[in-house]
Amino acid sequence: MDDAFEPYDNQWVFLSTVKKVPAVVAHGLADGYVVPGIGGGKSRWSSEKNTVIQNDLATQNGATVADSAAPETAAAQCLTSLQVDVTLDGMVQLRKYQLSQPLLADLSQMAAMANSELFLKQCMHQRIYAKTTPRFLWFGEENDDTLCLPRGCQGAAVPYLCECDCEVDLHDEWTFGHMIHSSFVGTLREG
């Protein structure tokens, strides 16, 4: 079909005139493509994507700071307050209001992995139901104000936030519990 969505009279003739696109052009197009809510075609450490994330964070932080502070201090804080509070307890907790949507999507992807059971069922030509065999397994938790990632994601999440020029403020609230002193009172059977 042409640009007006009209079919070509002889599509084989048209297809024979199509030239191969050089790899450099294809990579340039892939690097520039951004999927809404997920991110760009480059790796998650792309400097262009970091610029977008920083702009989103600055706009978002500027809006939240302006609600509670004077306009002149809000502008100054907006430029310096790309701070993300990370709380470590049973999981790595991130406050969603401090993160932009692309940043939340990238961090959320860190807690996901492909479901190997799905691929085994596909190889054996078994039926696959979306409710019982999802394509991806997500091990995070999300509520209204926090995104919780497994503690194993801390090694990837914190450097990624630093790579996006966010100031990470770690709060380690991990508790090791306390020892309970007890002794056995009773008799054991012989056996």
C-alpha angles and dihedrals in degrees: 000000000000127000090280090053092249115141118243116247093233110019094183091060091049092048091051089059095053111111124218113256114234116247091241091060092046092051091048091053092047092049092051096047115101122190108213110252094003108060144234134330092250124080117288090259093065112141091219091055091047088056090053091048092048091050091049091049093047091050092045094046091045090055094048094043092047090058092062107026140053114277095247093051092043092060092049093048091046091062095049106029105085086131121148120194112217117190119197117204125114087335137013104266122202125185108237096208089065094054133071121231096256090049092049090050093051093047091047091053089059089068094051131087137173115269108243091196089065092055092047090053090048091052091050092046092238124154115271122207119194094220096052101032113032120190092233132030116217117199099184131094128223133191134164097290109016140053111208119200127186114267089247089068092061092088091058101032100054096049089045091054089048089049088056088055094251119147105234117211108194119204111189107204095160110140124202093198124229133278118259113212111215138148133206115256113187145059129275123224120241111243 
